[in-house]
């Protein structure tokens, strides 16, 4: 499965901004390792949060989450990351980013 990163019209990549804000090297490594498993078609613990957005749950630390949407059957678009504490806000942002992406491909 191919993994892509959502980029808004200003060129910002919310997922990368979130990942870069994590200062602990071991934590970043664990998240990156989990994302590499996606490329091998091993999604693991994933659930829908509605509106075409999915939540990848990483059972480590504060309950890290990665939000994404499917582009067809072979590509996922990473939207934003977060943790259990910011889950509601992160889901809202992810849904907004997903709608923004879909609007951008229609135009």
VOPAGU-2260 file (C-alpha; in pm, 1 decimal, decimal comma):
REM VOPAGU-2260
SITE   aa  ch    i         X         Y         Z
SITE  UNK   A    0       0,0       0,0       0,0
SITE  UNK   A    1     131,2     345,0     -86,1
SITE  UNK   A    2     134,5     613,4     182,9
SITE  UNK   A    3      99,3     982,0      90,5
SITE  UNK   A    4      88,0    1295,5     304,6
SITE  UNK   A    5    -191,4    1553,8     283,7
SITE  UNK   A    6     -71,5    1902,8     191,9
SITE  UNK   A    7    -297,6    2207,8     213,8
SITE  UNK   A    8    -302,5    2488,1     -42,5
SITE  UNK   A    9     -34,1    2680,3     151,7
SITE  UNK   A   10     192,6    2377,4     130,2
SITE  UNK   A   11     163,2    2285,3     498,7
SITE  UNK   A   12     158,6    1915,9     588,7
SITE  UNK   A   13     -28,7    1883,3     920,8
SITE  UNK   A   14      84,2    1523,9     973,0
SITE  UNK   A   15     452,3    1616,3     932,1
SITE  UNK   A   16     409,1    1920,9    1158,1
SITE  UNK   A   17     262,1    1692,6    1426,4
SITE  UNK   A   18     534,1    1429,4    1386,1
SITE  UNK   A   19     812,3    1690,1    1391,2
SITE  UNK   A   20     673,1    1829,1    1718,8
SITE  UNK   A   21     741,2    1495,1    1890,4
SITE  UNK   A   22    1086,6    1544,9    2036,3
SITE  UNK   A   23    1142,5    1196,4    2176,6
SITE  UNK   A   24    1341,1     998,7    1919,6
SITE  UNK   A   25    1215,9     660,7    2042,0
SITE  UNK   A   26     852,2     770,2    2010,1
SITE  UNK   A   27     908,6     901,9    1658,0
SITE  UNK   A   28    1079,1     574,8    1568,9
SITE  UNK   A   29     784,9     369,9    1700,0
SITE  UNK   A   30     536,4     576,6    1498,6
SITE  UNK   A   31     750,6     557,0    1183,0
SITE  UNK   A   32     787,5     181,8    1224,6
SITE  UNK   A   33     409,2     149,0    1252,1
SITE  UNK   A   34     364,4     349,4     931,1
SITE  UNK   A   35     610,0     123,5     747,3
SITE  UNK   A   36     387,8    -171,9     832,2
SITE  UNK   A   37     105,0       3,2     647,1
SITE  UNK   A   38     319,6       0,3     333,8
SITE  UNK   A   39     329,3    -378,8     373,3
SITE  UNK   A   40     -54,3    -390,1     385,3
SITE  UNK   A   41     -57,8    -445,5     761,1
SITE  UNK   A   42    -293,8    -175,8     887,8
SITE  UNK   A   43    -343,3    -327,8    1231,0
SITE  UNK   A   44    -584,4    -155,5    1471,1
SITE  UNK   A   45    -788,2      77,8    1249,0
SITE  UNK   A   46   -1142,3     205,6    1276,0
SITE  UNK   A   47   -1366,0     450,2    1094,5
SITE  UNK   A   48   -1435,7     784,2    1262,3
SITE  UNK   A   49   -1685,8     885,1     994,1
SITE  UNK   A   50   -1695,3    1093,3     676,6
SITE  UNK   A   51   -1435,2     875,1     504,0
SITE  UNK   A   52   -1171,1     926,6     773,8
SITE  UNK   A   53   -1003,5     641,8     960,7
SITE  UNK   A   54    -808,6     626,7    1283,8
SITE  UNK   A   55    -495,2     415,3    1314,9
SITE  UNK   A   56    -446,0     340,6    1684,0
SITE  UNK   A   57     -92,3     299,0    1811,9
SITE  UNK   A   58     -91,2     138,0    2154,8
SITE  UNK   A   59     206,3     322,5    2294,6
SITE  UNK   A   60     257,6     624,3    2518,7
SITE  UNK   A   61     -52,0     844,5    2550,4
SITE  UNK   A   62    -240,7     641,8    2289,6
SITE  UNK   A   63    -110,8     787,3    1965,6
SITE  UNK   A   64    -348,9     815,0    1671,0
SITE  UNK   A   65    -289,9     872,8    1300,2
SITE  UNK   A   66    -585,6     986,1    1089,8
SITE  UNK   A   67    -608,2     906,0     720,7
SITE  UNK   A   68    -834,8     857,2     421,3
SITE  UNK   A   69    -826,1     600,8     143,9
SITE  UNK   A   70    -749,7     710,3    -211,4
SITE  UNK   A   71    -879,9     411,4    -400,7
SITE  UNK   A   72    -776,4      73,6    -264,7
SITE  UNK   A   73    -397,9     100,5    -275,9
SITE  UNK   A   74    -318,6     446,7    -135,7
SITE  UNK   A   75    -379,0     607,4     200,5
SITE  UNK   A   76    -345,8     979,2     266,5
SITE  UNK   A   77    -210,8    1068,2     611,5
SITE  UNK   A   78    -398,7    1371,4     741,4
SITE  UNK   A   79    -289,7    1442,8    1098,4
SITE  UNK   A   80    -172,6    1271,0    1412,6
SITE  UNK   A   81    -254,5    1308,6    1777,2
SITE  UNK   A   82    -316,5    1117,7    2095,7
SITE  UNK   A   83    -605,3    1007,6    2310,8
SITE  UNK   A   84    -611,3    1344,0    2490,9
SITE  UNK   A   85    -667,5    1546,6    2173,0
SITE  UNK   A   86    -874,3    1282,3    1994,7
SITE  UNK   A   87   -1199,4    1477,3    1944,9
SITE  UNK   A   88   -1022,0    1787,0    1812,1
SITE  UNK   A   89    -791,3    1575,3    1593,5
SITE  UNK   A   90   -1085,8    1388,4    1439,5
SITE  UNK   A   91   -1253,0    1719,9    1352,2
SITE  UNK   A   92    -933,7    1848,6    1190,7
SITE  UNK   A   93    -883,6    1521,9    1003,0
SITE  UNK   A   94   -1236,3    1539,1     861,7
SITE  UNK   A   95   -1178,6    1898,9     753,3
SITE  UNK   A   96    -847,2    1806,7     587,2
SITE  UNK   A   97   -1008,4    1509,7     410,4
SITE  UNK   A   98   -1288,0    1729,5     272,3
SITE  UNK   A   99   -1029,5    1988,9     167,0
SITE  UNK   A  100    -832,0    1720,6     -15,6
SITE  UNK   A  101   -1142,3    1591,5    -194,0
SITE  UNK   A  102   -1239,0    1946,3    -298,9
SITE  UNK   A  103    -888,5    2005,3    -433,7
SITE  UNK   A  104    -898,4    1701,9    -662,7
SITE  UNK   A  105   -1238,3    1801,2    -802,3
SITE  UNK   A  106   -1123,8    2152,4    -899,6
